[in-house]
Amino acid sequence: MPVSKTPSSLADQWLGNPQRDLLSGLVVAFAMIPEAIAFSGIAGVDPQVGLFGAFCLSLTIAVVGGRMAMITSATGSTALLMTGLVATGNARGEGLGLSYLLVAGILTGVLQILWGYLRLAYQMRFVPQGVLSGFVNALALLILQAQFPQLGINLHFGETEAAGHAHDLLPHGAQLPIIWGLVVLGLVIIYGLPRLTRVVPSQLVAIVVLTLISILFGFDIPTVRSLGELPSGLPSFGIPFGALADGRVPFNFETFGIVLPTALAISLVGLMETFLTQDILDDKTDSNSNKNTEARGQGIANIVSSFFGGMAGCALVGQSVMNIDNGGRTRLSTFFSGVSLLAMILLARPWLEQIPMAALVAVMISIAISTADMAGLRRLARIPVSDTSVMLMTFAVTMLTTPHNLALGVLAGVALAAILFSRKVAKVIRVDVEEMGPDARRYLVRGQLFFVSKIYFLQGFDVHEHPAKITIDMSNAHIWDQSGVGALNQLIRKLRKGGSQVEVEGLNEESLDLFERIGDEQPAH
């Protein structure tokens, strides 16, 4: 079957599909605006921080990214990791939360460039499906949970105070029935309109309809204006380091110590979501792309965004798929989505400020639902128990940590998967016994000998009987580590101590070299 290859020339990467790229970029920009504003609210900063981030990330990644037509912007996974840092900064002084956030974005970019050169993408091969399922399900629940305050639900989570501006003007009293009604109507439009037409994004239609209803009926409910100021001009270059009195943070080890945990988490979680999106687009377009180049590109984009007052982000699954489905194929579609986004913000600023928060809540609920691994949850009864355990471990660690740490959840899931896999591999080792005569016995070993399988290896030998000659055939086995060498070493010592002559045969070159370097007994190979 012919395989589509990634365009190699610069002209093909930018102008290979101009008409459809421009149209697709424009449609995607409409869908990026509400999410960028909503994610700003989750992080606890003004809407312009998310909007500037979406603009800068789109333009930069279009030039330096490794996957054409993929959309990068502010995202829920990265915004959720920022809430604690913003709250910590604001507790130290007025406006310092944003400065700490921008420093974290710069450090995130540096780390992602480093991960790109260290070829972190290749290590993603070792992340099992159960971890990815737990990751997206935890992310979906966290996005949904972040909407509760705007629905009048206050469960007193640890991040309640960290949600910033969104908690200053929470709905109450007579506002709640109106807000719940608008949210339900928004969800009906979001899921019902695609059954009629997909020409216009249903999320955009929901926002327009709910905004018009709110204006026409004069509802007194929280709007985007409640979150903070929208941008009135182009983003300007700025450095977040400086005097505390100016709302900036000092350039010292204390500052980097504060932002490092957040930056590290954002860099890893952001790349994980980006690589997942990249795999989806590669599959949809039957093409290949370079993940390590993309990792470095994400790092550069996050640095640029932070210096221009925008929040860090990563690839967006929904918008990237939307771009591909609408015909976007080259870097032009990504670039034009950023240009269109800023143009619409500047031209339609008075309208954007009147968008009710209920509309954004409906959008975010739909994003949470689409983010969750619904197919995996439906197949839960048929999935192996080990995979289910890994998924639940990733999900539980993410949800139980304070603040919620997606990176730590992924690490816990990978660790559990490695342990369960090691136990499975360990049981593959097998020891068969052949009696060669009254005073000779032969043991045939098959499988992998390492730290987990050594117990099963030793159980295959009878160390209480001591025939004159014992042969251990390792032709179909391999010794992987010091524990494996120690197990064989221990066995030879016990058998010889009982008076048997022990010979080991069939060790491959690598196993023999390892045994001769760190083993105490001579294997008489």
C-alpha angles and dihedrals in degrees: 000000000000115000122217112234128211112258109258104194121081091234092054091048091056110021104027094106108012103159097050092038092056093047093046092047090053093051092047091051090060090055094046096058100068093042094050090051093045094048089051088058091050091052091047099242136113117284091247090067091062093040094049088046092053091049097047095041093051095049095044099044090049088065103036104024125114097220119058120221093017114134119226122189144128107314139194094242093057096037091056090056092054101058097084094047093049091049091049091051095047090050088057094051146329111294096358091116091072093047092052089047092053092048089050089052092053092048090046089056093049091050093048091051087051091049089051093055090044088054094238089167090072090057089059086078087075094057107099126218092252091062092049091049092050090046096054093041092052090046091051093051092047091052090049092046091053089062095057097088091055088053091053093256114131113180093168096241118180092258096052093110092038095065089084121191094011089069097050095076106028119170118258144166115356091005093070099071090048093049094046090049092051092047092052091048090049092052091048090054094044094053099029103048096062088062087063103033141346097196092105124035108259091219090059092049090050091053093049094047095047091046092052091048091049092050096043094049094038094231114191097221135126115283137184087273086066090065095057143269123338116218117271096188145012119306114263130214115259140162117228092209120093143079120347089227088064093052093258132116129240120257099240143110092269091061093048090047089056096048100035098084091050094044092049092050093047092048093053099038091044093052092046092055090043093052091048090052090046092054091050093052093044088054094046094049097036091233141115131241136183113254095190091053088049091051091054090045091052089051093051091046093052091050092050092046092050094050089052095050099263130129123249118258146158141218118318114223097201098045093042092054089045090054092051093045090052092053102266110150111149140054089266092073092056093044094048092048089061094046092048092048094056093042091054092047093053095043098041101034096125090052095046091054090059096055106121116237087233088069091054091047090055090050093049092048089054090049091051091052093048091046095056119090094244093165091054092048091052090052093047094113091054098043117098113264091240092058091047090051091052091049092049092047092053091046095045097047091049093050097041098050118091113247093025107257116201092180092055090048091054092049091050091049093049091048092052091046090052091051093048092046091049090053091052093048091045092061091054091074113100135188120199124189127218122186106218095182142314092302104025131075131178126203118199113202122199125181142029120322113205141125096298100039097047093090091055089045094054092046089062093067130075104220093175096067117066117195116183094255130029123183121195111200111204096170092118097038137079130206111218109176150005092279090057091050090048092052093052090043091052092048094051091048094051094047093048091046088059091055102262124136105232126202126180117202137177098035109157119234096263094047093046092049091051092048094048092050100050107012121104098204125064108241094211085224 
